[in-house]
């Protein structure tokens, strides 16, 4: 005959000297060994060199201070630096660069390409930069900086970068640079005498022609468009497939059953 089981069993006291287990994230390198990506590194280095060469030629063709004031030049310089850094990491199998930095470079160079082809290069738009046709080396650098490099950056993002690294919380941070650029741009215009050629580089931000009310209105619309573009890039980054899947070597192979 067995003894009856008590209804209320007291809790056992904790064993002294045994701390509670803490959650510890395991780095990916502890599970999958890092691997080098020489072709990716070579592509990114080539893009950086082409962008740097185009910027250098523009600096020799015009006034360096004025050339460096253009958003196009600044975004291409940033992209070249980011490409060099990511190329080195791909070559040495190091952790990827922060998506806050790579996403910002991608956004700014995409803005450069879209603004040029949708607004500045069309004579039908009221803000077209109709300074006459360009030729020679200036035409080459103009095409490289506004078309070739933006396309190359998007190709690198879509086909050579792991997805899901961009996040919506980064979008507001990415807009800090365009806002700073606008403030410096308007301050620069105030320091230059009225009527001076090149006082305002972009017609849609020309205070002398449109006044501050219209310019700030245009800036607000552009800011909203840039934020929408940021959200679109984040959405695409999370929806696209992973183009760089890598089968890690485990050190052993599973043999088929005998018999």
Secondary structure, 3 states (H helix, E strand, C coil): CCCCCCCCCCCCCCCCCCCCCCCCCCCHHHHCCCCCCHHHHHHHHHHHHHHHHHHHHHHHHCCHHHHHHCHHHHHHHHHHHHHHHHHHHHHHCCCCCCHHHHHHHHHHHHHHHHHHHHHHCCCCCCCCCCCCCCCHHHHHHHHHHHHHHHHHHHHHHHHHCCCCCCCCCHHHHHHHHHHHHHHHHHHHHHHCCCCCCCCCCCHHHCHHHHHHHHHHHHHHHHHHHHHHHHHHHHHHHHHCCCCCCCCCCCCCCCCCCCC
